[in-house]
């Protein structure tokens, strides 16, 4: 059970900024997963996070995909992350 | 990436013949950086042999991004989406269990 709310994109009480952020992520990533619903507690952070990810890891990275994925996955495996 | 490459990401030393030199340079660096160990000259030189400075920056910051995401989940205990669980289990049924370990979410307390 997450320690912060996971913002539901269908919740009418959602702030306009959180809704705009979730819609943008849904379009650019193709679907919504809970990390973005959690980030929607602070959409400015979510946008900053996506900006960094799209610059160094995806989209505009200077790396070819397999090298970027090796860097990302190795860290996750070393940290034994469950997500 | 091959299943075998996925399986050995946390091995130190890395097994011979699983990664090419450029891949091994990334994996060894990502291990050390994640464990907050010093990035010695040999580790950096192995990267510099295959990648430009901008590329090494992207490797460094991608490792950092992954660590940030890992810390985010460890802090907020973000629930794994049921859709993701369903997809992973469907994949296991087709191709066998993924080579990457899937630890259980930590229990609060």
Backbone of each chain as ProteinMPNN parsed JSONL, in Angstrom:
{"seq_chain_A": "XXXXXXXXXXXXXXXXXXXXXXXXXXXXXXXXXXXXXXXXXXXXXXXXXXXXXXXXXXXXXXXXXXXXXXXXXXXXXXXXXXX", "coords_chain_A": {"N_chain_A": [[0.853, -1.184, 0.0], [0.81, 2.03, -1.024], [2.57, 4.851, 0.3], [1.925, 7.383, -0.308], [-0.751, 9.118, -2.003], [-1.964, 7.476, -4.945], [-2.602, 9.021, -7.732], [-5.698, 9.013, -9.331], [-6.453, 8.958, -12.65], [-9.017, 9.287, -13.447], [-10.349, 10.557, -11.509], [-12.575, 13.041, -10.516], [-11.861, 15.053, -8.767], [-9.293, 15.678, -9.162], [-6.473, 17.864, -9.481], [-6.137, 20.464, -11.954], [-3.59, 20.686, -12.955], [-2.372, 18.264, -12.234], [-4.01, 16.534, -13.663], [-3.41, 17.36, -16.296], [-0.723, 16.668, -16.402], [-0.827, 13.834, -16.112], [-2.3, 13.153, -18.367], [-0.535, 13.983, -20.366], [1.671, 12.247, -19.893], [0.427, 9.804, -20.325], [-0.085, 9.959, -23.033], [2.518, 10.267, -24.115], [3.946, 8.088, -23.1], [2.322, 6.054, -23.68], [0.799, 4.574, -21.931], [-0.458, 4.566, -18.531], [1.345, 4.073, -15.557], [1.84, 3.173, -12.098], [3.997, 4.676, -11.02], [3.856, 7.148, -12.245], [1.335, 7.979, -11.422], [1.89, 8.336, -8.784], [3.842, 10.307, -8.946], [2.223, 12.348, -9.715], [1.352, 13.631, -7.488], [2.936, 15.701, -7.266], [3.142, 17.397, -9.822], [5.054, 19.071, -11.057], [7.49, 17.947, -10.347], [7.196, 15.49, -11.557], [7.217, 16.258, -14.255], [9.809, 17.265, -14.452], [11.272, 14.984, -13.899], [10.505, 13.344, -16.094], [11.562, 14.902, -18.106], [14.33, 14.659, -17.663], [14.618, 11.881, -17.969], [13.859, 11.557, -20.66], [15.936, 12.777, -21.885], [18.444, 11.645, -21.193], [18.109, 8.896, -21.14], [15.992, 7.869, -22.714], [14.388, 8.75, -25.809], [16.007, 11.466, -26.55], [18.514, 10.516, -25.956], [22.112, 9.958, -26.2], [22.889, 7.465, -26.467], [22.81, 4.108, -27.804], [19.832, 2.076, -27.742], [20.201, -0.448, -26.38], [22.474, -0.093, -24.842], [21.722, 1.991, -23.17], [19.681, 0.717, -21.831], [21.071, -1.322, -20.51], [22.571, 0.158, -18.664], [20.506, 1.235, -17.1], [19.063, -1.062, -16.196], [21.052, -2.573, -14.859], [21.594, -1.057, -12.579], [19.108, -1.168, -11.308], [18.89, -3.915, -10.781], [21.11, -4.329, -9.12], [20.269, -2.809, -6.973], [18.172, -4.334, -6.211], [15.475, -3.738, -6.757], [11.941, -3.806, -6.374], [9.979, -2.89, -8.042]], "CA_chain_A": [[0.0, 0.0, 0.0], [1.704, 3.179, -1.161], [2.528, 5.789, 1.424], [1.325, 8.621, -0.794], [-1.852, 8.757, -2.907], [-1.716, 7.221, -6.368], [-3.657, 9.838, -8.319], [-6.488, 8.32, -10.348], [-6.676, 9.875, -13.763], [-10.474, 9.465, -13.675], [-10.914, 11.216, -10.316], [-12.987, 14.411, -10.857], [-11.286, 16.044, -7.835], [-7.885, 15.87, -9.534], [-6.154, 19.244, -9.869], [-5.969, 20.613, -13.403], [-2.177, 20.44, -13.28], [-2.13, 16.809, -12.139], [-4.699, 15.916, -14.809], [-2.642, 17.664, -17.514], [0.504, 15.866, -16.357], [-1.153, 12.423, -16.358], [-2.695, 13.018, -19.781], [0.691, 14.081, -21.17], [2.44, 11.01, -19.739], [-0.327, 8.723, -20.964], [0.122, 10.066, -24.485], [3.92, 10.087, -24.514], [4.439, 6.769, -22.717], [1.405, 5.064, -24.222], [-0.082, 4.103, -20.854], [-0.101, 5.09, -17.219], [1.633, 3.119, -14.489], [1.695, 3.834, -10.799], [5.021, 5.677, -10.688], [3.371, 8.453, -12.707], [0.217, 8.368, -10.554], [2.506, 8.831, -7.545], [4.493, 11.582, -9.284], [1.179, 13.361, -9.925], [1.194, 14.378, -6.242], [3.743, 16.922, -7.481], [3.339, 17.331, -11.274], [6.299, 19.757, -11.47], [8.557, 16.945, -10.206], [6.951, 14.514, -12.614], [7.677, 16.803, -15.544], [11.275, 17.335, -14.387], [11.74, 13.592, -13.999], [10.329, 12.895, -17.487], [12.512, 15.652, -18.932], [15.657, 14.033, -17.537], [14.567, 10.533, -18.557], [13.794, 11.662, -22.125], [17.18, 13.368, -22.406], [19.636, 10.797, -21.018], [17.801, 7.456, -21.158], [15.117, 7.568, -23.866], [14.244, 9.831, -26.786], [17.16, 12.258, -27.004], [19.796, 10.002, -25.442], [23.194, 9.764, -27.178], [23.226, 6.048, -26.413], [21.846, 3.224, -28.461], [18.896, 1.576, -26.725], [20.652, -1.562, -25.526], [23.433, 0.408, -23.855], [20.947, 2.747, -22.178], [18.936, -0.237, -20.996], [22.049, -1.994, -19.64], [22.887, 1.074, -17.559], [19.324, 1.351, -16.232], [18.722, -2.349, -15.578], [22.077, -3.011, -13.908], [21.378, -0.345, -11.309], [17.887, -1.696, -10.676], [19.165, -5.266, -10.273], [22.02, -4.19, -7.97], [19.463, -2.286, -5.855], [17.122, -5.318, -5.9], [14.213, -2.987, -6.69], [10.799, -4.699, -6.615], [8.946, -2.3, -8.915]], "C_chain_A": [[0.898, 1.246, 0.0], [1.516, 4.173, -0.016], [2.008, 7.16, 1.006], [0.219, 8.236, -1.769], [-1.345, 8.449, -4.316], [-2.88, 7.87, -7.111], [-4.373, 9.09, -9.442], [-6.858, 9.303, -11.449], [-8.16, 10.129, -14.016], [-11.149, 10.215, -12.523], [-11.279, 12.664, -10.644], [-12.345, 15.465, -9.957], [-9.819, 16.347, -8.165], [-7.627, 17.329, -9.897], [-5.936, 19.295, -11.383], [-4.54, 20.282, -13.799], [-1.858, 18.946, -13.25], [-2.785, 16.099, -13.32], [-3.908, 16.134, -16.103], [-1.375, 16.813, -17.559], [0.211, 14.406, -16.709], [-1.568, 12.195, -17.81], [-1.459, 13.046, -20.679], [1.494, 12.779, -21.099], [1.735, 9.864, -20.451], [-0.112, 8.748, -22.473], [1.561, 9.732, -24.865], [4.438, 8.689, -24.175], [3.508, 5.649, -23.192], [0.478, 4.465, -23.186], [0.391, 4.699, -19.54], [0.247, 3.943, -16.289], [1.794, 3.898, -13.187], [2.79, 4.835, -10.456], [4.539, 7.065, -11.12], [2.202, 8.926, -11.852], [0.752, 8.892, -9.225], [3.154, 10.198, -7.806], [3.46, 12.708, -9.408], [0.826, 14.094, -8.638], [1.938, 15.71, -6.35], [4.084, 16.956, -8.975], [4.625, 18.012, -11.746], [7.472, 18.771, -11.4], [8.429, 15.904, -11.311], [7.471, 15.002, -13.953], [9.201, 16.884, -15.589], [11.878, 15.965, -14.556], [11.651, 13.119, -15.451], [11.297, 13.617, -18.411], [13.889, 15.032, -18.892], [15.659, 12.677, -18.228], [14.597, 10.61, -20.08], [15.061, 12.253, -22.736], [18.337, 12.374, -22.338], [19.369, 9.321, -21.289], [16.955, 7.066, -22.375], [15.257, 8.68, -24.889], [15.538, 10.459, -27.257], [18.491, 11.732, -26.503], [20.82, 9.866, -26.568], [23.541, 8.282, -27.291], [22.316, 5.237, -27.322], [21.077, 2.476, -27.373], [19.453, 0.476, -25.825], [21.659, -1.093, -24.488], [22.713, 1.202, -22.771], [20.231, 1.785, -21.234], [19.874, -1.007, -20.061], [22.369, -1.132, -18.428], [21.725, 1.113, -16.572], [19.074, 0.053, -15.479], [19.758, -2.795, -14.549], [21.86, -2.345, -12.564], [20.168, -0.916, -10.577], [18.116, -3.074, -10.074], [20.09, -5.186, -9.054], [21.25, -3.695, -6.742], [18.346, -3.244, -5.437], [15.744, -4.662, -5.79], [13.047, -3.869, -7.102], [9.88, -4.183, -7.72], [9.208, -2.667, -10.371]], "O_chain_A": [[1.658, 1.465, 0.943], [0.43, 4.3, 0.549], [1.689, 7.996, 1.851], [0.245, 7.132, -2.313], [-0.414, 9.086, -4.808], [-3.995, 7.348, -7.123], [-3.743, 8.598, -10.378], [-7.487, 10.333, -11.208], [-8.52, 11.075, -14.717], [-12.352, 10.475, -12.554], [-10.402, 13.446, -11.012], [-12.284, 16.638, -10.325], [-9.19, 17.179, -7.512], [-8.459, 17.964, -10.545], [-5.593, 18.29, -12.006], [-4.299, 19.676, -14.843], [-1.163, 18.43, -14.126], [-2.206, 15.185, -13.907], [-3.752, 15.214, -16.906], [-0.997, 16.302, -18.613], [0.924, 13.808, -17.516], [-1.231, 11.173, -18.408], [-1.336, 12.259, -21.618], [1.943, 12.268, -22.125], [2.38, 9.047, -21.108], [0.025, 7.705, -23.111], [1.799, 8.999, -25.826], [5.285, 8.16, -24.894], [3.846, 4.467, -23.121], [-0.55, 3.894, -23.549], [1.483, 5.259, -19.444], [-0.474, 2.946, -16.235], [1.873, 5.126, -13.187], [2.549, 5.758, -9.678], [4.793, 8.05, -10.426], [2.073, 10.12, -11.579], [0.154, 9.776, -8.611], [3.032, 11.12, -7.0], [3.789, 13.881, -9.228], [0.081, 15.073, -8.675], [1.64, 16.683, -5.658], [5.194, 16.587, -9.359], [5.225, 17.579, -12.73], [8.336, 18.759, -12.276], [9.418, 15.493, -11.918], [8.095, 14.246, -14.698], [9.816, 16.61, -16.62], [12.87, 15.791, -15.265], [12.609, 12.557, -15.981], [11.796, 13.038, -19.376], [14.549, 14.886, -19.921], [16.58, 12.355, -18.979], [15.283, 9.818, -20.726], [15.24, 12.232, -23.954], [19.118, 12.257, -23.282], [20.287, 8.575, -21.629], [17.198, 6.028, -22.99], [16.193, 9.475, -24.807], [16.107, 10.029, -28.26], [19.504, 12.424, -26.61], [20.461, 9.685, -27.731], [24.379, 7.89, -28.104], [21.18, 5.633, -27.582], [21.566, 2.265, -26.264], [19.195, 0.479, -24.622], [21.702, -1.626, -23.379], [23.052, 1.101, -21.592], [20.176, 1.995, -20.022], [19.497, -1.309, -18.929], [22.431, -1.627, -17.303], [21.927, 1.033, -15.361], [18.893, 0.063, -14.261], [19.405, -3.328, -13.497], [21.933, -2.999, -11.524], [20.209, -1.122, -9.364], [17.609, -3.378, -8.994], [19.879, -5.892, -8.068], [21.534, -4.103, -5.616], [17.658, -3.01, -4.444], [14.959, -4.96, -4.891], [13.151, -4.608, -8.081], [9.09, -4.947, -8.275], [8.451, -2.266, -11.255]]}, "seq_chain_B": "XXXXXXXXXXXXXXXXXXXXXXXXXXXXXXXXXXXXXXXXXXXXXXXXXXXXXXXXXXXXXXXXXXXXXXXXXXXXXXXXXXXXXXXXXXXXXXXXXXXXXXXXXXXXX", "coords_chain_B": {"N_chain_B": [[18.983, -7.588, -25.796], [20.328, -10.605, -24.395], [18.886, -13.413, -22.634], [20.826, -14.478, -20.973], [22.562, -12.321, -20.631], [20.921, -10.633, -19.187], [20.682, -12.098, -16.908], [23.109, -12.009, -15.561], [23.665, -9.467, -14.533], [24.259, -8.608, -12.004], [26.504, -9.89, -11.297], [29.8, -10.077, -10.05], [33.056, -10.798, -10.259], [32.2, -10.262, -13.742], [30.949, -12.869, -15.871], [32.926, -14.52, -18.358], [32.641, -13.875, -21.868], [29.929, -13.236, -22.052], [29.159, -10.589, -22.254], [29.949, -7.997, -24.593], [32.877, -5.9, -24.98], [32.167, -3.205, -24.695], [29.605, -3.357, -23.561], [30.228, -4.659, -21.157], [31.78, -2.735, -19.94], [29.86, -0.795, -19.323], [28.177, -2.256, -17.55], [29.904, -2.938, -15.43], [30.608, -0.361, -14.558], [28.054, 0.64, -13.846], [27.389, -1.058, -11.749], [29.384, -0.372, -9.807], [28.894, 2.381, -9.484], [26.291, 2.342, -8.508], [26.65, 1.022, -6.137], [27.946, 2.942, -4.801], [30.696, 2.98, -4.881], [34.132, 4.024, -5.372], [34.874, 5.406, -8.576], [37.165, 4.077, -10.297], [40.239, 4.64, -12.212], [40.567, 2.627, -14.125], [38.008, 1.625, -14.542], [36.719, 3.883, -15.555], [38.298, 4.349, -17.81], [37.689, 2.122, -19.359], [35.099, 2.697, -20.117], [35.58, 5.053, -21.563], [36.929, 4.123, -23.696], [35.066, 3.185, -25.424], [32.994, 4.994, -25.55], [31.853, 8.377, -26.068], [32.376, 11.55, -24.371], [29.829, 12.917, -23.974], [28.185, 10.641, -24.219], [29.061, 9.09, -22.052], [28.227, 10.737, -20.042], [25.453, 10.42, -20.362], [25.228, 7.706, -19.735], [26.077, 7.737, -17.056], [24.087, 9.404, -15.917], [21.803, 7.989, -16.493], [22.151, 5.727, -14.958], [22.029, 7.014, -12.54], [19.39, 7.968, -12.685], [17.957, 5.572, -12.606], [18.658, 4.71, -10.054], [17.452, 6.761, -8.624], [14.748, 6.297, -9.147], [14.528, 3.763, -7.983], [14.932, 4.45, -5.304], [12.755, 6.092, -4.944], [10.602, 4.291, -5.065], [11.289, 2.641, -2.915], [10.918, 4.382, -0.877], [8.242, 5.318, -1.052], [6.794, 3.039, -1.396], [5.471, 2.267, -3.763], [2.726, 0.8, -5.316], [2.942, -2.043, -7.421], [1.539, -2.039, -10.583], [-1.471, -3.844, -11.313], [-1.914, -4.482, -13.954], [0.676, -4.576, -14.962], [1.72, -6.732, -13.495], [0.065, -8.786, -14.464], [0.865, -8.849, -17.156], [3.554, -9.552, -16.921], [3.352, -12.089, -15.761], [1.991, -13.391, -17.776], [3.931, -13.331, -19.716], [5.865, -14.912, -18.475], [4.583, -17.35, -18.59], [4.68, -17.895, -21.251], [7.4, -17.665, -22.046], [8.867, -18.601, -19.992], [10.282, -17.985, -16.703], [11.362, -14.653, -16.185], [14.744, -13.544, -16.635], [15.593, -11.578, -14.983], [15.743, -10.895, -11.555], [12.81, -10.805, -9.425], [12.086, -9.176, -6.856], [10.0, -9.31, -3.915], [7.648, -6.778, -2.964], [8.619, -4.577, -0.299], [7.402, -5.07, 3.016], [5.42, -2.806, 4.88], [6.437, -1.448, 8.06]], "CA_chain_B": [[19.83, -8.293, -24.829], [20.011, -12.026, -24.236], [18.497, -13.832, -21.281], [22.038, -14.664, -20.172], [23.054, -10.991, -20.264], [20.037, -10.134, -18.13], [20.842, -12.93, -15.716], [24.394, -11.792, -14.878], [23.917, -8.032, -14.337], [24.757, -8.315, -10.662], [27.687, -10.705, -11.007], [31.066, -9.339, -9.959], [33.305, -10.367, -11.619], [31.293, -10.69, -14.802], [31.412, -14.077, -16.558], [33.563, -14.297, -19.671], [31.909, -14.234, -23.079], [28.5, -12.922, -22.021], [29.018, -9.202, -22.697], [31.106, -7.514, -25.341], [33.698, -5.006, -24.146], [31.419, -1.97, -24.415], [28.551, -3.709, -22.617], [30.849, -4.97, -19.861], [32.211, -1.454, -19.348], [28.659, -0.184, -18.738], [27.683, -3.033, -16.411], [30.847, -2.786, -14.294], [30.46, 1.01, -14.061], [26.739, 0.786, -13.209], [27.482, -1.756, -10.452], [30.2, 0.428, -8.872], [28.221, 3.653, -9.202], [25.112, 2.06, -7.679], [27.141, 0.657, -4.79], [28.662, 4.138, -4.305], [32.14, 2.725, -4.81], [34.891, 4.966, -6.198], [34.993, 5.042, -9.991], [38.619, 4.113, -10.486], [40.675, 4.988, -13.576], [40.369, 1.491, -15.05], [36.575, 1.567, -14.865], [36.404, 5.013, -16.441], [39.012, 4.151, -19.089], [36.948, 1.115, -20.142], [33.977, 3.425, -20.752], [36.093, 6.038, -22.521], [37.424, 3.371, -24.875], [33.936, 2.858, -26.317], [31.95, 6.021, -25.563], [32.267, 9.773, -26.017], [32.049, 12.202, -23.104], [28.373, 13.039, -23.844], [27.596, 9.317, -23.989], [29.372, 8.679, -20.681], [27.298, 11.516, -19.206], [24.126, 9.776, -20.416], [25.325, 6.453, -18.978], [26.138, 8.129, -15.643], [22.813, 9.971, -15.46], [20.798, 6.928, -16.574], [22.342, 4.942, -13.728], [21.482, 7.853, -11.475], [17.925, 7.974, -12.842], [17.461, 4.28, -12.115], [18.798, 4.743, -8.596], [16.44, 7.685, -8.101], [13.469, 5.593, -9.222], [14.554, 2.72, -6.959], [14.758, 5.099, -3.99], [11.36, 6.578, -4.902], [9.74, 3.156, -4.714], [11.629, 2.172, -1.558], [10.384, 5.381, 0.07], [6.785, 5.458, -1.079], [6.207, 1.691, -1.523], [4.53, 2.37, -4.878], [2.196, -0.51, -5.684], [3.13, -2.451, -8.819], [0.233, -2.11, -11.229], [-1.947, -5.192, -11.623], [-1.718, -4.691, -15.401], [2.081, -4.975, -15.141], [1.841, -8.097, -12.944], [-0.596, -9.701, -15.406], [1.702, -8.961, -18.361], [4.781, -10.286, -16.587], [2.996, -13.503, -15.568], [1.667, -13.942, -19.104], [5.24, -13.525, -20.368], [6.493, -16.08, -17.835], [3.894, -18.561, -19.069], [5.091, -18.132, -22.653], [8.849, -17.782, -22.28], [9.6, -19.0, -18.778], [10.479, -16.87, -15.772], [12.336, -13.66, -16.646], [16.078, -13.727, -16.051], [15.843, -10.541, -13.982], [15.038, -11.236, -10.32], [11.654, -9.949, -9.107], [11.892, -9.219, -5.414], [8.677, -8.956, -3.391], [7.64, -5.439, -2.369], [8.876, -4.605, 1.143], [6.198, -4.899, 3.819], [5.594, -1.684, 5.812], [6.616, -1.848, 9.474]], "C_chain_B": [[19.396, -9.747, -24.674], [19.562, -12.285, -22.798], [19.736, -13.928, -20.398], [22.597, -13.306, -19.732], [22.213, -10.404, -19.145], [20.32, -10.84, -16.81], [22.077, -12.542, -14.905], [24.683, -10.336, -14.507], [24.509, -7.712, -12.972], [25.981, -9.15, -10.315], [28.953, -9.846, -11.013], [32.123, -10.303, -9.432], [32.267, -10.887, -12.598], [31.83, -11.967, -15.449], [31.992, -13.708, -17.93], [32.562, -14.603, -20.787], [30.442, -13.893, -23.092], [28.255, -11.505, -22.562], [30.192, -8.85, -23.602], [31.792, -6.44, -24.491], [32.929, -3.745, -23.765], [30.316, -2.241, -23.393], [29.12, -3.936, -21.22], [31.294, -3.686, -19.174], [31.024, -0.761, -18.685], [28.236, -0.925, -17.475], [28.596, -2.847, -15.199], [30.717, -1.386, -13.687], [29.15, 1.155, -13.286], [26.712, 0.094, -11.849], [28.195, -0.866, -9.443], [29.462, 1.717, -8.484], [27.034, 3.42, -8.276], [25.524, 1.711, -6.259], [27.93, 1.796, -4.145], [30.142, 3.861, -4.084], [32.877, 3.749, -5.678], [34.949, 4.478, -7.641], [36.468, 5.181, -10.361], [38.973, 4.349, -11.957], [40.384, 3.861, -14.563], [38.899, 1.421, -15.483], [36.202, 2.683, -15.827], [37.048, 4.831, -17.81], [38.277, 3.149, -19.976], [35.756, 1.767, -20.821], [34.496, 4.313, -21.875], [36.61, 5.387, -23.801], [36.306, 3.205, -25.906], [32.949, 4.016, -26.479], [32.562, 7.421, -25.475], [31.882, 10.357, -24.653], [30.535, 12.397, -22.967], [27.687, 11.7, -23.587], [27.858, 8.835, -22.567], [28.499, 9.472, -19.701], [25.925, 10.855, -19.186], [24.135, 8.451, -19.654], [25.28, 6.767, -17.476], [24.772, 8.558, -15.154], [21.669, 8.974, -15.596], [20.909, 6.004, -15.364], [21.774, 5.721, -12.548], [19.97, 7.891, -11.499], [17.323, 6.689, -12.278], [17.542, 4.237, -10.598], [17.748, 5.645, -7.964], [15.072, 6.994, -8.066], [13.41, 4.498, -8.153], [14.31, 3.32, -5.575], [13.33, 5.608, -3.847], [10.448, 5.449, -4.442], [10.025, 2.642, -3.312], [11.051, 3.129, -0.509], [8.87, 5.353, 0.127], [6.044, 4.126, -1.239], [5.135, 1.668, -2.612], [4.039, 0.979, -5.27], [2.494, -0.816, -7.155], [1.746, -2.616, -9.423], [-0.177, -3.547, -11.52], [-1.746, -5.505, -13.113], [-0.294, -5.163, -15.673], [2.271, -6.412, -14.663], [1.252, -9.104, -13.925], [0.283, -9.928, -16.635], [2.939, -9.815, -18.086], [4.462, -11.775, -16.441], [2.633, -14.161, -16.893], [2.971, -14.23, -19.866], [5.953, -14.732, -19.797], [5.903, -17.37, -18.402], [4.356, -18.906, -20.49], [6.57, -18.476, -22.732], [9.615, -18.227, -21.045], [9.927, -17.763, -17.958], [11.616, -15.965, -16.262], [13.654, -13.818, -15.902], [16.373, -12.687, -14.982], [15.06, -10.898, -12.718], [13.883, -10.275, -10.053], [11.366, -10.026, -7.608], [10.475, -8.826, -5.034], [8.743, -7.531, -2.849], [7.897, -5.527, -0.873], [7.563, -4.408, 1.892], [6.403, -3.744, 4.793], [5.805, -2.212, 7.239], [8.083, -1.788, 9.848]], "O_chain_B": [[18.215, -10.064, -24.812], [19.819, -11.498, -21.887], [19.718, -13.524, -19.235], [23.052, -13.156, -18.598], [22.742, -9.746, -18.249], [20.209, -10.248, -15.736], [22.095, -12.725, -13.688], [25.826, -9.999, -14.197], [25.171, -6.69, -12.792], [26.448, -9.128, -9.176], [29.137, -8.995, -11.884], [32.098, -10.613, -8.241], [31.546, -11.841, -12.306], [33.044, -12.132, -15.564], [31.597, -12.725, -18.556], [31.729, -15.498, -20.647], [29.752, -14.227, -24.055], [27.261, -11.26, -23.246], [31.302, -9.344, -23.405], [31.322, -6.117, -23.4], [33.033, -3.273, -22.633], [30.113, -1.452, -22.469], [28.566, -3.464, -20.227], [31.192, -3.569, -17.953], [31.165, -0.198, -17.599], [27.967, -0.302, -16.448], [28.125, -2.626, -14.084], [30.714, -1.229, -12.466], [29.133, 1.725, -12.195], [26.092, 0.589, -10.908], [27.681, -0.626, -8.351], [29.414, 2.091, -7.312], [26.795, 4.209, -7.361], [24.837, 2.058, -5.297], [28.51, 1.629, -3.072], [30.764, 4.446, -3.197], [32.297, 4.283, -6.623], [35.06, 3.279, -7.894], [36.943, 6.267, -10.692], [38.111, 4.267, -12.833], [39.998, 4.114, -15.704], [38.598, 1.185, -16.653], [35.466, 2.467, -16.79], [36.435, 5.116, -18.839], [38.243, 3.302, -21.197], [35.43, 1.44, -21.962], [33.949, 4.337, -22.977], [36.711, 6.028, -24.847], [36.564, 3.099, -27.105], [32.159, 4.031, -27.423], [33.629, 7.621, -24.895], [31.154, 9.731, -23.882], [29.992, 12.065, -21.914], [26.721, 11.629, -22.827], [26.98, 8.239, -21.943], [28.084, 8.951, -18.666], [25.302, 10.74, -18.13], [23.152, 8.111, -18.995], [24.536, 6.137, -16.724], [24.334, 8.127, -14.087], [20.666, 9.091, -14.893], [19.903, 5.555, -14.815], [21.122, 5.155, -11.67], [19.331, 7.851, -10.448], [16.317, 6.715, -11.569], [16.61, 3.785, -9.932], [17.216, 5.335, -6.898], [14.338, 7.094, -7.084], [12.385, 4.318, -7.496], [13.565, 2.758, -4.772], [12.758, 5.563, -2.758], [9.625, 5.627, -3.544], [9.104, 2.249, -2.595], [10.736, 2.72, 0.609], [8.278, 5.362, 1.206], [4.814, 4.09, -1.22], [4.044, 1.13, -2.422], [4.843, 0.084, -5.528], [2.323, 0.039, -8.023], [0.88, -3.264, -8.835], [0.647, -4.369, -11.921], [-1.449, -6.64, -13.485], [-0.073, -6.039, -16.509], [2.907, -7.217, -15.344], [1.852, -10.145, -14.192], [0.43, -11.059, -17.1], [3.321, -10.671, -18.884], [5.206, -12.623, -16.933], [2.926, -15.336, -17.114], [3.089, -15.238, -20.563], [6.577, -15.495, -20.534], [6.613, -18.342, -18.658], [4.409, -20.076, -20.869], [6.96, -19.441, -23.388], [10.846, -18.235, -21.034], [9.86, -16.638, -18.453], [12.671, -16.434, -16.688], [13.692, -14.171, -14.724], [17.278, -12.867, -14.168], [13.861, -11.171, -12.785], [13.948, -9.095, -10.397], [10.536, -10.812, -7.151], [9.822, -8.082, -5.764], [9.78, -7.116, -2.33], [7.433, -6.47, -0.232], [6.703, -3.652, 1.441], [7.431, -3.685, 5.467], [5.379, -3.321, 7.56], [8.442, -2.085, 10.988]]}, "name": "protein", "num_of_chains": 2, "seq": "XXXXXXXXXXXXXXXXXXXXXXXXXXXXXXXXXXXXXXXXXXXXXXXXXXXXXXXXXXXXXXXXXXXXXXXXXXXXXXXXXXXXXXXXXXXXXXXXXXXXXXXXXXXXXXXXXXXXXXXXXXXXXXXXXXXXXXXXXXXXXXXXXXXXXXXXXXXXXXXXXXXXXXXXXXXXXXXXXXXXXXXXXXXXXXXX"}
